[in-house]
Amino acid sequence: MTDFPYKEILLLLLGTLSTYLVWRVQYQKDRLKNIENQLSDKKYKMYSELLYIFFDVSMANKTGVEIT
């Protein structure tokens, strides 16, 4: 009667599972970082437009130019 290689099969399954889990965690980290970068870009554009408006208003007050 031949012995069934339980240890080798278990090692193969655990190795495959751990590889998949490491890949999945890395994929989620990259995805989250990508979303954060997109949000950061949108915030930067919004804040820069807000600052431009603020400086336009303050310069208009100093120069006497009317803002539309």
Summary of the structure (lengths in Angstrom):
residues: 68
radius of gyration: 29.1
end to end distance: 92.9
largest distance: 100.2
contacts: 120
relative contact order: 0.05
helix: 85%
strand: 0%
